[in-house]
Amino acid sequence: MICPFCKQPAQWVSNEVIYGRRFGDSYMIYYCVKDNAYVGCHKNTHKALGTMANAELREWRIKAHAVIDPLWKSKKYQRHTVYIRLSEAFGKEIHIGETDIQTCQDIIKTVPLIFQK
């Protein structure tokens, strides 16, 4: 995988480089030291769970999750329903792990409008 920030190959390593120990059952990640950018991998395979994110992008993704997750965690909506409505509002399938900063900002602004009832 190529780091989207510096355009150099990312390393495929254990997430202990980030956390100081292996964290979780799926602990392999793609990691760029230069940009402190990383993405987890599905079941320790080379299949990324999303796109690599640096610190700034990770913060925005956390903020986007903070407005989306309470909707389904409260059981007011099913998780699937929340993501279907987001996809309809944006005209494309939405996965937070694949979003850029602008999309995260748009999600944060849009979610209250979509789920105002």
Backbone as XML, in Angstrom:
<?xml version="1.0"?>
<chain id="A" units="angstrom">
  <residue number="1" name="MET">
    <atom name="N" x="0.844" y="-1.170" z="0.000"/>
    <atom name="CA" x="0.000" y="0.000" z="0.000"/>
    <atom name="C" x="0.897" y="1.244" z="0.000"/>
  </residue>
  <residue number="2" name="ILE">
    <atom name="N" x="0.456" y="2.231" z="-0.705"/>
    <atom name="CA" x="1.178" y="3.499" z="-0.804"/>
    <atom name="C" x="0.533" y="4.503" z="0.145"/>
  </residue>
  <residue number="3" name="CYS">
    <atom name="N" x="1.351" y="5.186" z="0.922"/>
    <atom name="CA" x="0.851" y="6.231" z="1.812"/>
    <atom name="C" x="0.280" y="7.362" z="0.949"/>
  </residue>
  <residue number="4" name="PRO">
    <atom name="N" x="-0.962" y="7.754" z="1.202"/>
    <atom name="CA" x="-1.558" y="8.821" z="0.386"/>
    <atom name="C" x="-0.973" y="10.202" z="0.669"/>
  </residue>
  <residue number="5" name="PHE">
    <atom name="N" x="-0.205" y="10.329" z="1.723"/>
    <atom name="CA" x="0.350" y="11.625" z="2.103"/>
    <atom name="C" x="1.730" y="11.869" z="1.487"/>
  </residue>
  <residue number="6" name="CYS">
    <atom name="N" x="2.627" y="10.890" z="1.601"/>
    <atom name="CA" x="3.984" y="11.073" z="1.063"/>
    <atom name="C" x="4.228" y="10.266" z="-0.218"/>
  </residue>
  <residue number="7" name="LYS">
    <atom name="N" x="3.252" y="9.436" z="-0.576"/>
    <atom name="CA" x="3.320" y="8.621" z="-1.807"/>
    <atom name="C" x="4.426" y="7.568" z="-1.780"/>
  </residue>
  <residue number="8" name="GLN">
    <atom name="N" x="4.869" y="7.179" z="-0.588"/>
    <atom name="CA" x="5.888" y="6.140" z="-0.424"/>
    <atom name="C" x="5.221" y="4.865" z="0.081"/>
  </residue>
  <residue number="9" name="PRO">
    <atom name="N" x="5.852" y="3.706" z="-0.141"/>
    <atom name="CA" x="5.268" y="2.451" z="0.355"/>
    <atom name="C" x="5.153" y="2.452" z="1.882"/>
  </residue>
  <residue number="10" name="ALA">
    <atom name="N" x="4.004" y="1.991" z="2.362"/>
    <atom name="CA" x="3.791" y="1.844" z="3.805"/>
    <atom name="C" x="4.289" y="0.471" z="4.232"/>
  </residue>
  <residue number="11" name="GLN">
    <atom name="N" x="4.663" y="0.367" z="5.490"/>
    <atom name="CA" x="5.101" y="-0.912" z="6.051"/>
    <atom name="C" x="3.873" y="-1.692" z="6.513"/>
  </residue>
  <residue number="12" name="TRP">
    <atom name="N" x="3.935" y="-3.020" z="6.404"/>
    <atom name="CA" x="2.885" y="-3.891" z="6.949"/>
    <atom name="C" x="3.445" y="-4.443" z="8.246"/>
  </residue>
  <residue number="13" name="VAL">
    <atom name="N" x="2.940" y="-3.939" z="9.379"/>
    <atom name="CA" x="3.521" y="-4.251" z="10.683"/>
    <atom name="C" x="2.420" y="-4.502" z="11.719"/>
  </residue>
  <residue number="14" name="SER">
    <atom name="N" x="2.841" y="-4.985" z="12.876"/>
    <atom name="CA" x="1.916" y="-5.149" z="14.005"/>
    <atom name="C" x="1.568" y="-3.769" z="14.570"/>
  </residue>
  <residue number="15" name="ASN">
    <atom name="N" x="0.346" y="-3.635" z="15.066"/>
    <atom name="CA" x="-0.058" y="-2.349" z="15.634"/>
    <atom name="C" x="0.650" y="-2.030" z="16.951"/>
  </residue>
  <residue number="16" name="GLU">
    <atom name="N" x="1.526" y="-2.924" z="17.393"/>
    <atom name="CA" x="2.291" y="-2.597" z="18.596"/>
    <atom name="C" x="3.231" y="-1.416" z="18.351"/>
  </residue>
  <residue number="17" name="VAL">
    <atom name="N" x="3.515" y="-1.093" z="17.080"/>
    <atom name="CA" x="4.324" y="0.092" z="16.799"/>
    <atom name="C" x="3.563" y="1.366" z="17.189"/>
  </residue>
  <residue number="18" name="ILE">
    <atom name="N" x="2.252" y="1.289" z="17.244"/>
    <atom name="CA" x="1.414" y="2.421" z="17.636"/>
    <atom name="C" x="1.106" y="2.373" z="19.135"/>
  </residue>
  <residue number="19" name="TYR">
    <atom name="N" x="0.691" y="1.191" z="19.607"/>
    <atom name="CA" x="0.147" y="1.063" z="20.959"/>
    <atom name="C" x="1.124" y="0.513" z="21.999"/>
  </residue>
  <residue number="20" name="GLY">
    <atom name="N" x="2.297" y="0.065" z="21.567"/>
    <atom name="CA" x="3.263" y="-0.492" z="22.506"/>
    <atom name="C" x="3.055" y="-1.966" z="22.812"/>
  </residue>
  <residue number="21" name="ARG">
    <atom name="N" x="1.961" y="-2.517" z="22.333"/>
    <atom name="CA" x="1.664" y="-3.952" z="22.436"/>
    <atom name="C" x="0.649" y="-4.278" z="21.349"/>
  </residue>
  <residue number="22" name="ARG">
    <atom name="N" x="0.523" y="-5.550" z="21.042"/>
    <atom name="CA" x="-0.493" y="-5.936" z="20.057"/>
    <atom name="C" x="-1.864" y="-5.637" z="20.634"/>
  </residue>
  <residue number="23" name="PHE">
    <atom name="N" x="-2.678" y="-4.985" z="19.847"/>
    <atom name="CA" x="-4.005" y="-4.595" z="20.301"/>
    <atom name="C" x="-5.045" y="-5.258" z="19.406"/>
  </residue>
  <residue number="24" name="GLY">
    <atom name="N" x="-5.927" y="-6.072" z="19.995"/>
    <atom name="CA" x="-6.999" y="-6.711" z="19.254"/>
    <atom name="C" x="-6.567" y="-7.982" z="18.556"/>
  </residue>
  <residue number="25" name="ASP">
    <atom name="N" x="-7.546" y="-8.677" z="18.017"/>
    <atom name="CA" x="-7.277" y="-9.912" z="17.287"/>
    <atom name="C" x="-6.717" y="-9.620" z="15.893"/>
  </residue>
  <residue number="26" name="SER">
    <atom name="N" x="-7.185" y="-8.552" z="15.288"/>
    <atom name="CA" x="-6.651" y="-8.118" z="13.989"/>
    <atom name="C" x="-5.660" y="-6.998" z="14.256"/>
  </residue>
  <residue number="27" name="TYR">
    <atom name="N" x="-4.416" y="-7.351" z="14.397"/>
    <atom name="CA" x="-3.411" y="-6.389" z="14.850"/>
    <atom name="C" x="-2.457" y="-5.925" z="13.753"/>
  </residue>
  <residue number="28" name="MET">
    <atom name="N" x="-2.577" y="-6.433" z="12.549"/>
    <atom name="CA" x="-1.689" y="-5.993" z="11.477"/>
    <atom name="C" x="-2.227" y="-4.710" z="10.845"/>
  </residue>
  <residue number="29" name="ILE">
    <atom name="N" x="-1.298" y="-3.804" z="10.535"/>
    <atom name="CA" x="-1.657" y="-2.514" z="9.954"/>
    <atom name="C" x="-0.676" y="-2.147" z="8.850"/>
  </residue>
  <residue number="30" name="TYR">
    <atom name="N" x="-1.112" y="-1.244" z="7.999"/>
    <atom name="CA" x="-0.189" y="-0.555" z="7.100"/>
    <atom name="C" x="0.176" y="0.732" z="7.815"/>
  </residue>
  <residue number="31" name="TYR">
    <atom name="N" x="1.478" y="1.048" z="7.859"/>
    <atom name="CA" x="1.948" y="2.166" z="8.662"/>
    <atom name="C" x="3.028" y="2.946" z="7.925"/>
  </residue>
  <residue number="32" name="CYS">
    <atom name="N" x="2.882" y="4.257" z="7.943"/>
    <atom name="CA" x="3.899" y="5.156" z="7.405"/>
    <atom name="C" x="4.470" y="5.951" z="8.578"/>
  </residue>
  <residue number="33" name="VAL">
    <atom name="N" x="5.714" y="5.685" z="8.896"/>
    <atom name="CA" x="6.380" y="6.361" z="10.007"/>
    <atom name="C" x="6.439" y="7.865" z="9.762"/>
  </residue>
  <residue number="34" name="LYS">
    <atom name="N" x="6.818" y="8.239" z="8.545"/>
    <atom name="CA" x="7.017" y="9.652" z="8.200"/>
    <atom name="C" x="5.774" y="10.492" z="8.490"/>
  </residue>
  <residue number="35" name="ASP">
    <atom name="N" x="4.600" y="9.972" z="8.137"/>
    <atom name="CA" x="3.360" y="10.738" z="8.273"/>
    <atom name="C" x="2.508" y="10.302" z="9.466"/>
  </residue>
  <residue number="36" name="ASN">
    <atom name="N" x="3.005" y="9.325" z="10.237"/>
    <atom name="CA" x="2.218" y="8.755" z="11.333"/>
    <atom name="C" x="0.815" y="8.413" z="10.831"/>
  </residue>
  <residue number="37" name="ALA">
    <atom name="N" x="0.776" y="7.791" z="9.674"/>
    <atom name="CA" x="-0.483" y="7.409" z="9.040"/>
    <atom name="C" x="-0.584" y="5.896" z="9.054"/>
  </residue>
  <residue number="38" name="TYR">
    <atom name="N" x="-1.803" y="5.401" z="9.318"/>
    <atom name="CA" x="-1.975" y="3.954" z="9.330"/>
    <atom name="C" x="-3.427" y="3.572" z="9.086"/>
  </residue>
  <residue number="39" name="VAL">
    <atom name="N" x="-3.601" y="2.288" z="8.792"/>
    <atom name="CA" x="-4.923" y="1.690" z="8.627"/>
    <atom name="C" x="-4.815" y="0.231" z="9.043"/>
  </residue>
  <residue number="40" name="GLY">
    <atom name="N" x="-5.827" y="-0.248" z="9.751"/>
    <atom name="CA" x="-5.863" y="-1.643" z="10.156"/>
    <atom name="C" x="-6.159" y="-2.548" z="8.981"/>
  </residue>
  <residue number="41" name="CYS">
    <atom name="N" x="-5.884" y="-3.835" z="9.184"/>
    <atom name="CA" x="-6.120" y="-4.833" z="8.137"/>
    <atom name="C" x="-7.130" y="-5.875" z="8.618"/>
  </residue>
  <residue number="42" name="HIS">
    <atom name="N" x="-7.917" y="-6.349" z="7.695"/>
    <atom name="CA" x="-8.955" y="-7.326" z="7.976"/>
    <atom name="C" x="-8.357" y="-8.679" z="8.351"/>
  </residue>
  <residue number="43" name="LYS">
    <atom name="N" x="-8.600" y="-9.118" z="9.571"/>
    <atom name="CA" x="-8.172" y="-10.434" z="10.065"/>
    <atom name="C" x="-6.701" y="-10.732" z="9.777"/>
  </residue>
  <residue number="44" name="ASN">
    <atom name="N" x="-5.850" y="-9.736" z="9.957"/>
    <atom name="CA" x="-4.400" y="-9.865" z="9.773"/>
    <atom name="C" x="-3.974" y="-10.220" z="8.353"/>
  </residue>
  <residue number="45" name="THR">
    <atom name="N" x="-4.847" y="-9.954" z="7.405"/>
    <atom name="CA" x="-4.486" y="-10.138" z="6.000"/>
    <atom name="C" x="-3.921" y="-8.813" z="5.487"/>
  </residue>
  <residue number="46" name="HIS">
    <atom name="N" x="-3.591" y="-8.764" z="4.223"/>
    <atom name="CA" x="-3.117" y="-7.527" z="3.606"/>
    <atom name="C" x="-4.275" y="-6.648" z="3.129"/>
  </residue>
  <residue number="47" name="LYS">
    <atom name="N" x="-5.522" y="-7.054" z="3.424"/>
    <atom name="CA" x="-6.701" y="-6.292" z="3.003"/>
    <atom name="C" x="-6.992" y="-5.182" z="4.023"/>
  </residue>
  <residue number="48" name="ALA">
    <atom name="N" x="-6.796" y="-3.943" z="3.602"/>
    <atom name="CA" x="-7.008" y="-2.791" z="4.480"/>
    <atom name="C" x="-8.495" y="-2.611" z="4.805"/>
  </residue>
  <residue number="49" name="LEU">
    <atom name="N" x="-8.758" y="-2.127" z="6.024"/>
    <atom name="CA" x="-10.124" y="-1.879" z="6.474"/>
    <atom name="C" x="-10.662" y="-0.531" z="5.980"/>
  </residue>
  <residue number="50" name="GLY">
    <atom name="N" x="-9.828" y="0.265" z="5.394"/>
    <atom name="CA" x="-10.217" y="1.579" z="4.897"/>
    <atom name="C" x="-9.023" y="2.196" z="4.209"/>
  </residue>
  <residue number="51" name="THR">
    <atom name="N" x="-8.873" y="3.493" z="4.380"/>
    <atom name="CA" x="-7.723" y="4.184" z="3.818"/>
    <atom name="C" x="-6.822" y="4.661" z="4.956"/>
  </residue>
  <residue number="52" name="MET">
    <atom name="N" x="-5.564" y="4.855" z="4.653"/>
    <atom name="CA" x="-4.622" y="5.323" z="5.667"/>
    <atom name="C" x="-5.024" y="6.721" z="6.133"/>
  </residue>
  <residue number="53" name="ALA">
    <atom name="N" x="-4.831" y="6.958" z="7.428"/>
    <atom name="CA" x="-5.179" y="8.259" z="8.004"/>
    <atom name="C" x="-4.039" y="8.763" z="8.868"/>
  </residue>
  <residue number="54" name="ASN">
    <atom name="N" x="-3.728" y="10.034" z="8.702"/>
    <atom name="CA" x="-2.752" y="10.667" z="9.586"/>
    <atom name="C" x="-3.499" y="11.183" z="10.820"/>
  </residue>
  <residue number="55" name="ALA">
    <atom name="N" x="-2.806" y="11.829" z="11.734"/>
    <atom name="CA" x="-3.418" y="12.263" z="12.998"/>
    <atom name="C" x="-4.614" y="13.180" z="12.770"/>
  </residue>
  <residue number="56" name="GLU">
    <atom name="N" x="-4.491" y="14.130" z="11.864"/>
    <atom name="CA" x="-5.591" y="15.063" z="11.617"/>
    <atom name="C" x="-6.823" y="14.347" z="11.078"/>
  </residue>
  <residue number="57" name="LEU">
    <atom name="N" x="-6.623" y="13.478" z="10.103"/>
    <atom name="CA" x="-7.752" y="12.739" z="9.540"/>
    <atom name="C" x="-8.368" y="11.803" z="10.574"/>
  </residue>
  <residue number="58" name="ARG">
    <atom name="N" x="-7.549" y="11.151" z="11.389"/>
    <atom name="CA" x="-8.097" y="10.285" z="12.446"/>
    <atom name="C" x="-8.999" y="11.071" z="13.393"/>
  </residue>
  <residue number="59" name="GLU">
    <atom name="N" x="-8.591" y="12.292" z="13.732"/>
    <atom name="CA" x="-9.416" y="13.130" z="14.615"/>
    <atom name="C" x="-10.770" y="13.440" z="13.978"/>
  </residue>
  <residue number="60" name="TRP">
    <atom name="N" x="-10.765" y="13.752" z="12.695"/>
    <atom name="CA" x="-12.028" y="14.050" z="12.013"/>
    <atom name="C" x="-12.907" y="12.811" z="11.900"/>
  </residue>
  <residue number="61" name="ARG">
    <atom name="N" x="-12.300" y="11.657" z="11.678"/>
    <atom name="CA" x="-13.087" y="10.425" z="11.627"/>
    <atom name="C" x="-13.705" y="10.114" z="12.990"/>
  </residue>
  <residue number="62" name="ILE">
    <atom name="N" x="-12.974" y="10.383" z="14.054"/>
    <atom name="CA" x="-13.511" y="10.194" z="15.408"/>
    <atom name="C" x="-14.705" y="11.125" z="15.624"/>
  </residue>
  <residue number="63" name="LYS">
    <atom name="N" x="-14.580" y="12.363" z="15.180"/>
    <atom name="CA" x="-15.687" y="13.323" z="15.315"/>
    <atom name="C" x="-16.905" y="12.880" z="14.514"/>
  </residue>
  <residue number="64" name="ALA">
    <atom name="N" x="-16.676" y="12.346" z="13.317"/>
    <atom name="CA" x="-17.795" y="11.857" z="12.500"/>
    <atom name="C" x="-18.482" y="10.684" z="13.191"/>
  </residue>
  <residue number="65" name="HIS">
    <atom name="N" x="-17.702" y="9.767" z="13.719"/>
    <atom name="CA" x="-18.291" y="8.648" z="14.460"/>
    <atom name="C" x="-19.074" y="9.141" z="15.667"/>
  </residue>
  <residue number="66" name="ALA">
    <atom name="N" x="-18.609" y="10.211" z="16.291"/>
    <atom name="CA" x="-19.273" y="10.731" z="17.491"/>
    <atom name="C" x="-20.688" y="11.233" z="17.202"/>
  </residue>
  <residue number="67" name="VAL">
    <atom name="N" x="-20.966" y="11.637" z="15.968"/>
    <atom name="CA" x="-22.335" y="12.052" z="15.641"/>
    <atom name="C" x="-23.170" y="10.911" z="15.063"/>
  </residue>
  <residue number="68" name="ILE">
    <atom name="N" x="-22.516" y="9.915" z="14.479"/>
    <atom name="CA" x="-23.236" y="8.792" z="13.867"/>
    <atom name="C" x="-23.535" y="7.689" z="14.878"/>
  </residue>
  <residue number="69" name="ASP">
    <atom name="N" x="-22.549" y="7.284" z="15.626"/>
    <atom name="CA" x="-22.685" y="6.104" z="16.489"/>
    <atom name="C" x="-23.796" y="6.203" z="17.535"/>
  </residue>
  <residue number="70" name="PRO">
    <atom name="N" x="-24.009" y="7.347" z="18.167"/>
    <atom name="CA" x="-25.108" y="7.399" z="19.149"/>
    <atom name="C" x="-26.479" y="7.093" z="18.556"/>
  </residue>
  <residue number="71" name="LEU">
    <atom name="N" x="-26.646" y="7.350" z="17.266"/>
    <atom name="CA" x="-27.933" y="7.080" z="16.615"/>
    <atom name="C" x="-28.280" y="5.596" z="16.652"/>
  </residue>
  <residue number="72" name="TRP">
    <atom name="N" x="-27.299" y="4.743" z="16.347"/>
    <atom name="CA" x="-27.587" y="3.305" z="16.334"/>
    <atom name="C" x="-27.302" y="2.652" z="17.683"/>
  </residue>
  <residue number="73" name="LYS">
    <atom name="N" x="-26.363" y="3.190" z="18.443"/>
    <atom name="CA" x="-26.078" y="2.605" z="19.761"/>
    <atom name="C" x="-27.232" y="2.813" z="20.731"/>
  </residue>
  <residue number="74" name="SER">
    <atom name="N" x="-28.002" y="3.879" z="20.526"/>
    <atom name="CA" x="-29.177" y="4.135" z="21.365"/>
    <atom name="C" x="-30.341" y="3.223" z="20.984"/>
  </residue>
  <residue number="75" name="LYS">
    <atom name="N" x="-30.169" y="2.517" z="19.869"/>
    <atom name="CA" x="-31.184" y="1.623" z="19.317"/>
    <atom name="C" x="-32.391" y="2.372" z="18.755"/>
  </residue>
  <residue number="76" name="LYS">
    <atom name="N" x="-32.262" y="3.685" z="18.618"/>
    <atom name="CA" x="-33.316" y="4.461" z="17.965"/>
    <atom name="C" x="-33.384" y="4.107" z="16.488"/>
  </residue>
  <residue number="77" name="TYR">
    <atom name="N" x="-32.208" y="3.839" z="15.898"/>
    <atom name="CA" x="-32.098" y="3.420" z="14.507"/>
    <atom name="C" x="-31.202" y="2.195" z="14.441"/>
  </residue>
  <residue number="78" name="GLN">
    <atom name="N" x="-31.429" y="1.376" z="13.438"/>
    <atom name="CA" x="-30.494" y="0.280" z="13.196"/>
    <atom name="C" x="-29.260" y="0.866" z="12.518"/>
  </residue>
  <residue number="79" name="ARG">
    <atom name="N" x="-28.109" y="0.272" z="12.787"/>
    <atom name="CA" x="-26.858" y="0.767" z="12.205"/>
    <atom name="C" x="-26.959" y="0.819" z="10.681"/>
  </residue>
  <residue number="80" name="HIS">
    <atom name="N" x="-27.497" y="-0.231" z="10.101"/>
    <atom name="CA" x="-27.663" y="-0.303" z="8.649"/>
    <atom name="C" x="-28.487" y="0.887" z="8.144"/>
  </residue>
  <residue number="81" name="THR">
    <atom name="N" x="-29.553" y="1.218" z="8.857"/>
    <atom name="CA" x="-30.426" y="2.329" z="8.458"/>
    <atom name="C" x="-29.664" y="3.653" z="8.476"/>
  </residue>
  <residue number="82" name="VAL">
    <atom name="N" x="-28.843" y="3.868" z="9.483"/>
    <atom name="CA" x="-28.064" y="5.097" z="9.577"/>
    <atom name="C" x="-27.160" y="5.239" z="8.361"/>
  </residue>
  <residue number="83" name="TYR">
    <atom name="N" x="-26.466" y="4.169" z="8.012"/>
    <atom name="CA" x="-25.536" y="4.247" z="6.882"/>
    <atom name="C" x="-26.266" y="4.327" z="5.540"/>
  </residue>
  <residue number="84" name="ILE">
    <atom name="N" x="-27.440" y="3.710" z="5.438"/>
    <atom name="CA" x="-28.245" y="3.846" z="4.211"/>
    <atom name="C" x="-28.661" y="5.302" z="4.027"/>
  </residue>
  <residue number="85" name="ARG">
    <atom name="N" x="-29.140" y="5.922" z="5.096"/>
    <atom name="CA" x="-29.551" y="7.328" z="4.993"/>
    <atom name="C" x="-28.372" y="8.241" z="4.660"/>
  </residue>
  <residue number="86" name="LEU">
    <atom name="N" x="-27.232" y="7.970" z="5.251"/>
    <atom name="CA" x="-26.035" y="8.753" z="4.908"/>
    <atom name="C" x="-25.693" y="8.590" z="3.437"/>
  </residue>
  <residue number="87" name="SER">
    <atom name="N" x="-25.725" y="7.359" z="2.965"/>
    <atom name="CA" x="-25.409" y="7.093" z="1.560"/>
    <atom name="C" x="-26.383" y="7.805" z="0.637"/>
  </residue>
  <residue number="88" name="GLU">
    <atom name="N" x="-27.657" y="7.797" z="1.005"/>
    <atom name="CA" x="-28.660" y="8.499" z="0.198"/>
    <atom name="C" x="-28.391" y="10.007" z="0.189"/>
  </residue>
  <residue number="89" name="ALA">
    <atom name="N" x="-28.063" y="10.564" z="1.341"/>
    <atom name="CA" x="-27.811" y="12.008" z="1.433"/>
    <atom name="C" x="-26.580" y="12.434" z="0.635"/>
  </residue>
  <residue number="90" name="PHE">
    <atom name="N" x="-25.571" y="11.552" z="0.593"/>
    <atom name="CA" x="-24.321" y="11.897" z="-0.088"/>
    <atom name="C" x="-24.255" y="11.372" z="-1.523"/>
  </residue>
  <residue number="91" name="GLY">
    <atom name="N" x="-25.201" y="10.552" z="-1.905"/>
    <atom name="CA" x="-25.220" y="10.026" z="-3.263"/>
    <atom name="C" x="-24.142" y="9.000" z="-3.536"/>
  </residue>
  <residue number="92" name="LYS">
    <atom name="N" x="-23.580" y="8.440" z="-2.465"/>
    <atom name="CA" x="-22.569" y="7.388" z="-2.591"/>
    <atom name="C" x="-22.499" y="6.644" z="-1.268"/>
  </residue>
  <residue number="93" name="GLU">
    <atom name="N" x="-21.944" y="5.446" z="-1.319"/>
    <atom name="CA" x="-21.802" y="4.647" z="-0.108"/>
    <atom name="C" x="-20.801" y="5.320" z="0.832"/>
  </residue>
  <residue number="94" name="ILE">
    <atom name="N" x="-21.153" y="5.399" z="2.101"/>
    <atom name="CA" x="-20.303" y="6.058" z="3.093"/>
    <atom name="C" x="-19.749" y="5.026" z="4.079"/>
  </residue>
  <residue number="95" name="HIS">
    <atom name="N" x="-18.434" y="5.041" z="4.231"/>
    <atom name="CA" x="-17.725" y="4.278" z="5.253"/>
    <atom name="C" x="-16.747" y="5.262" z="5.889"/>
  </residue>
  <residue number="96" name="ILE">
    <atom name="N" x="-16.875" y="5.478" z="7.174"/>
    <atom name="CA" x="-16.023" y="6.467" z="7.835"/>
    <atom name="C" x="-14.543" y="6.167" z="7.610"/>
  </residue>
  <residue number="97" name="GLY">
    <atom name="N" x="-14.169" y="4.902" z="7.597"/>
    <atom name="CA" x="-12.776" y="4.523" z="7.406"/>
    <atom name="C" x="-12.230" y="4.827" z="6.020"/>
  </residue>
  <residue number="98" name="GLU">
    <atom name="N" x="-13.081" y="5.333" z="5.133"/>
    <atom name="CA" x="-12.652" y="5.697" z="3.783"/>
    <atom name="C" x="-12.845" y="7.179" z="3.493"/>
  </residue>
  <residue number="99" name="THR">
    <atom name="N" x="-13.284" y="7.927" z="4.498"/>
    <atom name="CA" x="-13.594" y="9.334" z="4.258"/>
    <atom name="C" x="-12.360" y="10.224" z="4.354"/>
  </residue>
  <residue number="100" name="ASP">
    <atom name="N" x="-12.459" y="11.382" z="3.704"/>
    <atom name="CA" x="-11.438" y="12.413" z="3.847"/>
    <atom name="C" x="-11.958" y="13.457" z="4.835"/>
  </residue>
  <residue number="101" name="ILE">
    <atom name="N" x="-11.155" y="14.463" z="5.110"/>
    <atom name="CA" x="-11.539" y="15.475" z="6.099"/>
    <atom name="C" x="-12.810" y="16.199" z="5.693"/>
  </residue>
  <residue number="102" name="GLN">
    <atom name="N" x="-12.909" y="16.602" z="4.439"/>
    <atom name="CA" x="-14.094" y="17.341" z="3.988"/>
    <atom name="C" x="-15.362" y="16.511" z="4.153"/>
  </residue>
  <residue number="103" name="THR">
    <atom name="N" x="-15.307" y="15.238" z="3.810"/>
    <atom name="CA" x="-16.486" y="14.380" z="3.955"/>
    <atom name="C" x="-16.860" y="14.235" z="5.425"/>
  </residue>
  <residue number="104" name="CYS">
    <atom name="N" x="-15.870" y="14.095" z="6.295"/>
    <atom name="CA" x="-16.151" y="14.030" z="7.730"/>
    <atom name="C" x="-16.857" y="15.299" z="8.192"/>
  </residue>
  <residue number="105" name="GLN">
    <atom name="N" x="-16.364" y="16.449" z="7.757"/>
    <atom name="CA" x="-16.987" y="17.721" z="8.130"/>
    <atom name="C" x="-18.410" y="17.805" z="7.600"/>
  </residue>
  <residue number="106" name="ASP">
    <atom name="N" x="-18.614" y="17.329" z="6.374"/>
    <atom name="CA" x="-19.957" y="17.329" z="5.793"/>
    <atom name="C" x="-20.890" y="16.382" z="6.540"/>
  </residue>
  <residue number="107" name="ILE">
    <atom name="N" x="-20.387" y="15.240" z="6.958"/>
    <atom name="CA" x="-21.194" y="14.289" z="7.740"/>
    <atom name="C" x="-21.638" y="14.950" z="9.042"/>
  </residue>
  <residue number="108" name="ILE">
    <atom name="N" x="-20.708" y="15.597" z="9.719"/>
    <atom name="CA" x="-21.011" y="16.243" z="10.996"/>
    <atom name="C" x="-22.112" y="17.295" z="10.834"/>
  </residue>
  <residue number="109" name="LYS">
    <atom name="N" x="-22.088" y="18.029" z="9.724"/>
    <atom name="CA" x="-23.114" y="19.046" z="9.457"/>
    <atom name="C" x="-24.437" y="18.424" z="9.010"/>
  </residue>
  <residue number="110" name="THR">
    <atom name="N" x="-24.362" y="17.322" z="8.269"/>
    <atom name="CA" x="-25.539" y="16.739" z="7.630"/>
    <atom name="C" x="-26.341" y="15.823" z="8.553"/>
  </residue>
  <residue number="111" name="VAL">
    <atom name="N" x="-25.695" y="15.084" z="9.408"/>
    <atom name="CA" x="-26.399" y="14.115" z="10.252"/>
    <atom name="C" x="-27.539" y="14.738" z="11.047"/>
  </residue>
  <residue number="112" name="PRO">
    <atom name="N" x="-27.355" y="15.897" z="11.678"/>
    <atom name="CA" x="-28.490" y="16.474" z="12.402"/>
    <atom name="C" x="-29.681" y="16.823" z="11.492"/>
  </residue>
  <residue number="113" name="LEU">
    <atom name="N" x="-29.419" y="17.141" z="10.241"/>
    <atom name="CA" x="-30.492" y="17.450" z="9.305"/>
    <atom name="C" x="-31.241" y="16.193" z="8.863"/>
  </residue>
  <residue number="114" name="ILE">
    <atom name="N" x="-30.502" y="15.111" z="8.674"/>
    <atom name="CA" x="-31.106" y="13.855" z="8.217"/>
    <atom name="C" x="-31.940" y="13.222" z="9.331"/>
  </residue>
  <residue number="115" name="PHE">
    <atom name="N" x="-31.445" y="13.309" z="10.543"/>
    <atom name="CA" x="-32.071" y="12.621" z="11.672"/>
    <atom name="C" x="-32.680" y="13.598" z="12.669"/>
  </residue>
  <residue number="116" name="GLN">
    <atom name="N" x="-33.320" y="14.661" z="12.170"/>
    <atom name="CA" x="-33.864" y="15.675" z="13.081"/>
    <atom name="C" x="-35.155" y="15.256" z="13.756"/>
  </residue>
  <residue number="117" name="LYS">
    <atom name="N" x="-35.801" y="14.211" z="13.288"/>
    <atom name="CA" x="-37.059" y="13.787" z="13.906"/>
    <atom name="C" x="-36.829" y="12.790" z="15.003"/>
  </residue>
</chain>
